[in-house]
Amino acid sequence: MSSTELRRTALDATHRALGATMTDFAGWDMPLRYGSEREEHVAVRTRAGLFDLSHMGEITVTGPQAAELLNFALVGNIGSVKPGRARYTMICREDGGILDDLIVYRLGEAEAGSSHYMVVANASNAQVVLDALTERAAGFDAEVRDDRDAYALLAVQGPESPGILASLTDADLDGLKYYAGLPGTVAGVPALIARTGYTGEDGFELFVKPEHAVGLWEALTKAGEGAGLVPCGLSCRDTLRLEAGMPLYGNELSTALTPFDAGLGRVVKFEKEGDFVGRAALTEAAERAASQPPRVLVGLVAEGRRVPRAGYPVVAGGEVIGEVTSGAPSPTLGKPIAMAYVDPAHAAEGTEGVGVDIRGSHEPYEVVALPFYKRQK
């Protein structure tokens, strides 16, 4: 395979048959939208949407010391994750910079005395995370396996998703908590059913073998017909996660930031046993953040119609006080919104006089607390 050739998911022909606009995303040919990204976004907020997320990077970690390895390699306390549960965490460099944010699932015992975990990395960082975990595994009785080709990942998200999925499985969805996963059968195929997502809505992510992806997509599509389910691309996934205030690696997170700089210091668990990569640097970062608070990630809502983009300066009183990390029109709010890191003095909700420099013109913005949108339970 040439280095320029894009990887295709098992659902590639399905997307093309549906008329999807395809795009290169982290070396994968992925559906950006099928029709109107706004309609896809609204479908997820009000009914349900079906996503192909097979570009995400699955890495399996097994062995008697799998938990110890993950506790050393990641900033979270993975040893305390119970079988069937998942945890949001990060992998950092020795200097505390964020290499990626991850979800780690504990899948029960691989065999007696051996734990089984699945680490899910962002597509753009999957190789970096795999290399780091492999390197950090030295000296641990644990195996790190690249399982990116072993899974297709489909997500059904939105208020109608529990009903749609329930019609295809006898798994106990009512008992499945947020950030939990259980093995089950969906539309006759074995799946790991996880109650996770990146949209701010209730929903499920289904990890299956690639050869089962097309059949499962078709079954979900048919089951969702009466509930208004539509296929959804990466474009609306981005506006959904932005409204939900969820960080995106490469925008809100990077190696230039520690979890404390990103306002996510809570994921670093200093109290866990043993050393972990970045502990010393992160201890310093925590102390620094306590004495001299870093820039704060805030929400910005436009008063006008112009859309801010990543990298645009945030200004107040003629000074640059921050930078936009993500921006887009919000279908739910009906206005352009953005996330931005701003100086603490301008981070309070309702701070006056804040604007975004959009190509030389200072457009007024209201500072709001994140998230922009929170679903009603």
N, C-alpha and C positions, 0 to 999 in steps of 0.2 A: 504494500500500500504506500503510495507516495505521501510525503509529509503534507502536501496541500489537499489531499483528498479528504473530504468531510466524512465523518462517521455517520452512519444512518441507524436509526432505531428500528426495532422490529415492526413498528407501525408506519414506516415511511410511505409505503404504497397507499395505506389508508388515508394518511394526511393529504397526499396528492389527489386521491380520488374525491376527497371532500373539498378540493380547490384551495387548500391552504397556501398562504404566502409563506415561503420558507426562508430561513435566514441562517447564517453561520453563527452559532453560539458556542463558544469554547471548543471549537473544532468539530461540533456536531451540526448536522443539517436539521434544524428544528422548526416547527410551525410557529410563526409569529402571530398570525391571526387567520381565521377562516372566512370572516366577513367583516363585520364591524367590531373593533375591539371594545368600543363602548357598550355595545349590546352584550358581548361576552362577559364583560365586567358586571353589568347589571344582572345578568342571569345568575352569576355566582352569589351576588348579594341577596337576590330575592328568590331564586329557585335552586339551580344546580349547574355546575360546569364540570366537564371531563377533560383532564389534562394528561398528556404524555410527558413524563418527567424522567424518561429512561437515560437521559444524559447525566444524571446524578451519579456520583462515584461510590459504589459499595465496596467496603473492605471488611473482610471477616477476620476476627481475632479469636483464636481458640487455644486451649491448653490449661494446665494446672495453674499457671501464673498469668493468665490473660488479664485478670483484674489488676494485678500488681503492675503489669506492663502499661496498661491504660492509665493507671493512677500516676505513673512516672511520666508518661508521654503527654498527657493532657492536663489541663488546669483544674478540672472538676474531680469530684470524689466518685469515681466510677464503681469502686468497691461496694458502695452503699446502694447501688441500683438493684432492685429486686428483679427476679426473672419475670419477663412479660412487660417490663416498664422501659421507658426511654428517658434520656436526659439531653438537654441542650448544653453544649460545652464548647470549648475552644482548644486549639492546639497552637502553642506559641513558640517563638524562637527563644534561644538562651537569653537574648536581650529584652524579652517580654513582648516583642512585636507579634501581632496576630497573623498566623499562617493561614488559618481558616476557622470558621465556626462550623460546628458539627452537631449531628444528632447521633447518639450512641444507644442502640437497642441491646438489652440483655435478653438473649433468646433461650435461656435455660441451659441445661447441661449438654455439652456435646457428647460426653460419655462420663462414666463415674469419675468424680474428682477433677473434671475438666470443664471450665466455663466456656460459654459461647456468646460472642458479642458481634454485632454488625455496626460498623462505623459508616455513616453516610456523609460524604464530603460534597462540596460544591463542584460542579463539572470542571470549572476553570482551575481548581486546585487539587483535583483528585490525585494526580501523579505526585505532586509535592507532598501531600498528606501520606500517600502510600510510601514514598521514599523515606519520609521522616519516621513513620511508625516502624518500618523495616530496620532502619538504622538504630532506633531507640530500643528495639527488641533484643539487642545483643545482651546476653547474660540472663535473659528470662526464659523460663520453660514455657514458651508460647509461640504460636505460629501466626504470622500475618499473611493473609492471602488476598490477592487482587481478584475481586469478584464482580468487576464492572461488566463483564460479558455474561455473567451468570443470571442477571436479573433484568427484567423490564419493570418499569415503575409507572403505574397509572394512579391518578388521583381523582377522586370525585369529591367536590367541595361545594358547600352551600347548604341552606336550611333544609332542602329536600333530600340531601345525600343519605341520611340514615335510613329513610324509607326506601329509597332506590336500592341501596345495598342490601337491606334486610330481605328484599324480595328474591335475592340471589344467593343467600347464605343462611345457614342455621347457626352460625356463630353468635355468641351472646354479645351483640352490639350495645345493648343497654348497659351491660356491665363493663364495657370497655371504656376506661377513663381516657381523658386527654393525656397525651404522651404515654400511651401504653400500646402494646402490640401483641397479637395472638395469632398462632397458626390456625388456619381454617380452610374451608373450601368455598370458593366463590364461583358461581356459574360452572360448577363441576371441576374447577382446576384448583390445585393447592396454592395457597397464597399466605403471605404474612400480611395480616390486616392491622394497620397502624392508625390510631386516631391522632393524626398529625396533619399539618398543612401550613401553607405560607400565604393565606388569603385573609385571615381574620375571621373566617367563618368556621362552623363545625364542618368536619369532613374526614375523609379517610385516604390513606395512601396504601396502595396494594402492590406488594413486591411479588412478582411471579416469574416463571421461566420465560425467556423471550419467545419460545415457540407457542406459548399460551396467550401472548399479548393481544393478537388480533381477535381471537375468539372472545376474550374477556371484554375488549373494547366494544365489540358488537353486542354482547349481552347487556352491558351497562347502558349502551345507547338505546337499545330496545326497552329495557326496564325503565329508563328515564323519560320515555316519550310522553307519557301522560303528565309528568311532573315538570316539563319544560326544560329538561337538561339539554345543554348545547356543548359541542366541542369548543375548547378554549386554548388559545395560544399563549406564548410567553409574554406578549405585550400586555394583556390584561392581568397576567400574574404579577407583573411589575407594578401596575397601578393599584392592584388589590393589596399587595404587601406594603406599598407606600402609605396608603390610607390607614393600614393597620399598624404603622410605625415600626415595621420590622426591618432590621438592617440587612443590607446586601453587601456581600464581600466585593471589594473593588470600589464601592461607593462610600458606605459608612464605616467599613472595616478595612484595615490594610496592615502591612508589616510596619508602617510608620507609627501605628497606634498600639498602645497596650489596651487590654480590656478596661482599665481604669480611665484611660483617655476617651474611650467610647461610651462611658457611662454604664458599662456592663461588668464592673468589678465584682458583682455578686456571683459570677460564675467561677471565680477563682477561690478555691477552697484550701486556705493555708492550714486549716486544722487537720487535714488528712495526714495519715502516717507516711513517713518517708519523704525523700526528696522528689521534686518533679522539675522538668525542664523549664527554666525561667523563674524558678522560685525566688532567687535573690533579687533579680531585676524587678520582679513584680512586687516584692516587699517594698522596695524603694519607690516604685510607681504609686503604690497605695499610700505611702507616707507623704509623697509629693502632692498627691491629689487631695489629701486631707488638709495640708497646710496652704497649698496654692492651687485652688480648684482649676482644672483644665477647662477648655471650651466645652460647652454643653450642647448636646444634640437636641434641637428644638424643632417644632413644626412652624411653618410659615404659610399663611393663607393670603393670597393676592387680593388686593382691593380692585385691581384692574383685570385685564384679560391676558396679559403677556405671561408666557410660561418660563419660569426659571429653569436652568439646566445645571447639571453637575459642573462645579468649577467656577460658577459665577460668584463674584464677591458680594458679601452681605455688608451693608454700610449703615452708619448712623452718625449724624453730625459731621459729615464730610470725611469720616474715618472708616477704614475697612475693619469690621469687627468680627468677621467670620466668612464662611464659605459654604455654598450650597453643595450638598452631596447627592441628592436625588430631587428631581422635579418633574411634574406632569400635570395635565388637567385632571381634576378629580371628578369622575362621573357622579359620585355620591354627594359631594358638596356643591357641585356645579361651578367650581372656581379652580384656578390653578393653585397647586400646593407644592410645598417643598420641605425636605428635611435639610437642616444646616447645622454645622458646628459654629456656635457664636460665643463671644466672651461672656463670662458669667454675669457681668454687669448689665447685659442686655437680654438675659435668658428668661427672665420672669414673664409669665403669661400676661399679655396685655401691655408689654413694654411699648412705649410710644416712639415714633420717629425712626423705625427700622425700615430699610428698603433693600432691594436687590439691584445691583448694577447690571442692567440688561443692555449690553452693547452701548454703554455710555449714558444711558438714561436711568435715573434712579426711580424705580417703581416701588410704591408703598406696599408694605406687607404687615400683617398682624402676626405677632408672636403668640403661638398657642402651645399648650401641653400636648405631648404625644400620648396615645395615637389620635389621629384625626377622626377615626371611626372605631367604635366598639360595638360589637353585636349585642343585642338584647338577649340575655339567657332565658 
